[in-house]
C-alpha cells in the first residue's frame, strides 16, 4: 500500500489536526507533560472549565467540564515505548489507516472523545466532562491522583460524577468484565562455582527453570465469564559470567486474574517461592471488575488493564473504545479513521442514554 506523509494529508483536513498534533509528540510514559500542555490549550473553550492537576511525578492530569458533570469521558495520554511517528495509509474502501504509537492506545481515543465533547458542546449540552490522565501504562498514577477529586459522601468517599466512560481499544464493544492483575518481584538464590565443576555449586538459572515448570503445573480454576488465568515473566536478570554458575536470578511475575483465582494468587505464589528457598515481594494490582453496559451496543470481555479500577470516585463505570488491543502495543499499531468517528458518535449516544435514564 502507498502511504501519505502525515502532514501532507492532515494539513488539508481541519477536524483531524488534533489527532496529527498528538501523534507527532513523543508521550511515552513519564514524558507526557508536553502533550498535556498542548491539549490544555487546544481543548479549552469559552464553554468549558479546566482543572489542571499535578500528579506529583512531573506529569499532569486534565479535567475539562461543561457544567456539573453527570457523565465523564476518560482516557490516558501516555504510551508505551518506543515512539513511532505517524503515517497515513489510504485503503481501497476510501477509509484511512492511521498508524503510529498511540493511534489506538490512546491518542486515537482522546481524539474520539474530544469529537464527542465538541459535538455535545455545539448542541448546547452540559452535564459532561473530559478527563485525560497521565501514567496509565506504568501504574495508573494519574488515576490514583485523581480519585481524591470530588465531594465527600457520609462515609468519606469522594464522588466526582455518576458515570465514567473509559476509552480503551475494545473493538467498539462495551466491556462487561475485565481481568485483574497481580505482580510479584521474585529472587531465587544459587551458589556460584566454576561451570566446569557444576556439582560443587548450584545454578539459580536451573532453579528458575524448575520454578517455571512447577508454576505451569498449577491449575487455577477457570472462570465462567473471563476464562483462564494467565501469567508472564519479565525483567529477568542474572549477573553471572558465562563460565560461572548463577548465584541469583531476579524477575517479575505478572498475572491476569479472574474472580475465580484472584484471592488465591498471593498465597499460592508465596508458598511456591518459599519451596525454592527464594524471596518474594507482592505488589498487588487491580481486582477483576464488572462494568455497566447499555442497550443497543455489542458487549464482550477483556484481559487487559485500564485506569477504570483506580477511578473509585465514580459510581458506575463503562469501558468502550475504537480499535483493537491486539495491535495496541505492537510496532504496527493502527486504527481506521472511520472507527474513531464511529466511536465519537457512540459516546454521544451513550451520553444521551444516560442523561435520559439516570437509574441505569
QUIMO-V817599 format. One record per residue. N is the residue number from 1. PHI is phi in degrees with one decimal (NA if undefined). Layout:
BEGIN
N	PHI
N	PHI
END
This chain:
BEGIN
1	NA
2	-74.8
3	-118.2
4	-112.5
5	-58.6
6	-53.2
7	-59.2
8	-60.8
9	-81.0
10	-69.3
11	-64.9
12	-99.6
13	-128.1
14	-56.9
15	-75.3
16	-108.6
17	-60.0
18	-62.7
19	-61.0
20	-60.3
21	-61.1
22	-69.7
23	-65.5
24	-80.3
25	-101.9
26	-81.4
27	-122.6
28	-58.6
29	-47.8
30	97.3
31	-118.8
32	-89.8
33	-62.1
34	-59.9
35	-64.8
36	-60.0
37	-64.3
38	-64.7
39	-68.4
40	-60.8
41	-77.1
42	-68.5
43	-95.9
44	-74.9
45	-128.1
46	-62.3
47	-95.0
48	-122.1
49	-110.4
50	-126.3
51	-108.1
52	-105.8
53	-114.5
54	-73.6
55	-77.5
56	113.8
57	-121.0
58	93.0
59	-105.8
60	-127.8
61	-102.1
62	-118.9
63	-132.4
64	-94.4
65	-131.6
66	-114.5
67	72.1
68	-92.2
69	-68.8
70	-99.4
71	-123.9
72	-121.7
73	-86.8
74	-148.7
75	-159.8
76	-123.5
77	-93.3
78	-77.4
79	-129.3
80	-77.6
81	-76.9
82	-86.5
83	-67.9
84	-127.5
85	-66.2
86	-80.0
87	-137.8
88	-122.1
89	-118.9
90	-66.6
91	-106.2
92	-58.1
93	-85.0
94	92.4
95	-78.5
96	-122.8
97	-97.1
98	-94.0
99	-113.3
100	127.6
101	-65.6
102	92.1
103	-57.1
104	-116.7
105	-136.3
106	-138.9
107	-69.0
108	-61.4
109	-66.5
110	-58.2
111	-59.5
112	-64.7
113	-64.9
114	-65.0
115	-60.4
116	-65.0
117	-63.7
118	-64.0
119	-66.9
120	-63.9
121	-61.1
122	-66.0
123	-88.1
124	79.1
125	-79.0
126	-135.6
127	89.5
128	-141.0
129	-143.9
130	-131.6
131	-111.0
132	-118.5
133	-107.9
134	-96.0
135	68.7
136	-66.0
137	-71.9
138	-121.1
139	133.2
140	55.1
141	-65.0
142	-66.5
143	-63.3
144	-64.8
145	-70.2
146	-77.7
147	-68.8
148	-88.7
149	-86.7
150	126.9
151	-82.5
152	-86.2
153	-91.8
154	-61.0
155	-86.5
156	89.3
157	-77.2
158	-79.5
159	-133.5
160	-95.4
161	-165.1
162	-70.8
163	-127.2
164	-120.9
165	-106.3
166	-93.0
167	-98.3
168	-140.0
169	-69.7
170	-121.8
171	60.1
172	79.0
173	-88.1
174	-84.4
175	-80.2
176	-98.5
177	-159.8
178	-133.9
179	-71.9
180	-94.9
181	-135.9
182	-143.1
183	-126.0
184	-135.8
185	-102.1
186	-122.4
187	-128.3
188	-114.7
189	-90.0
190	-134.9
191	-133.3
192	-64.3
193	-163.2
194	-54.6
195	-71.3
196	-74.0
197	-130.9
198	-62.9
199	-67.0
200	-96.6
201	-125.3
202	-148.5
203	-82.9
204	-66.4
205	-64.2
206	-61.3
207	-64.9
208	-61.9
209	-62.6
210	-63.9
211	-62.3
212	-66.3
213	-64.4
214	-66.5
215	-64.8
216	-63.0
217	-82.3
218	-78.1
219	-101.3
220	-91.0
221	-61.4
222	-72.2
223	-104.2
224	-61.9
225	-97.7
226	-99.5
227	80.3
228	-92.4
229	-93.0
230	-124.2
231	-145.9
232	-144.2
233	-111.5
234	-141.4
235	53.0
236	-72.8
237	-149.0
238	-147.1
239	-92.2
240	-68.1
241	-65.2
242	-66.3
243	-105.3
244	-128.6
245	-60.9
246	-67.0
247	-97.6
248	-167.5
249	-124.5
250	-118.0
251	-163.2
252	-101.7
253	-117.5
254	-125.9
255	-107.2
256	-108.6
257	-106.6
258	-123.3
259	-58.2
260	-79.3
261	-123.2
262	-56.7
263	-74.9
264	-99.1
265	-60.3
266	-57.4
267	-65.9
268	-62.6
269	-71.2
270	-59.7
271	-66.0
272	-64.7
273	-62.1
274	-59.1
275	-67.4
276	-102.1
277	73.0
278	-97.3
279	-121.2
280	-144.6
281	-115.2
282	-93.4
283	-102.0
284	67.9
285	150.7
286	-96.0
287	-83.0
288	-56.0
289	-132.6
290	-106.6
291	-127.1
292	-75.7
293	-123.0
294	-118.1
295	-64.5
296	93.2
297	-120.6
298	-67.6
299	-125.5
300	-174.3
301	-109.4
302	-134.4
303	-105.4
304	-98.7
305	-92.2
306	-156.8
307	-74.0
308	-52.7
309	-60.3
310	-85.3
311	-88.3
312	-76.9
313	-93.1
314	-128.2
315	-74.4
316	-136.9
317	-128.1
318	-123.2
319	-124.9
320	-164.9
321	-168.2
322	-83.0
323	86.2
324	-112.2
325	-65.9
326	-68.4
327	-117.9
328	-61.8
329	-106.6
330	-102.1
331	-59.0
332	-93.9
333	-49.4
334	-161.7
335	-156.6
336	-77.8
337	-61.8
338	-63.5
339	-67.3
340	-67.7
341	-66.2
342	-64.5
343	-61.2
344	-59.7
345	-62.1
346	-64.0
347	-66.2
348	-61.8
349	-63.6
350	-61.0
351	-59.3
352	-63.4
353	-62.4
354	-69.2
355	-68.5
356	-92.5
357	-135.0
358	-65.3
359	-92.9
360	-62.2
END
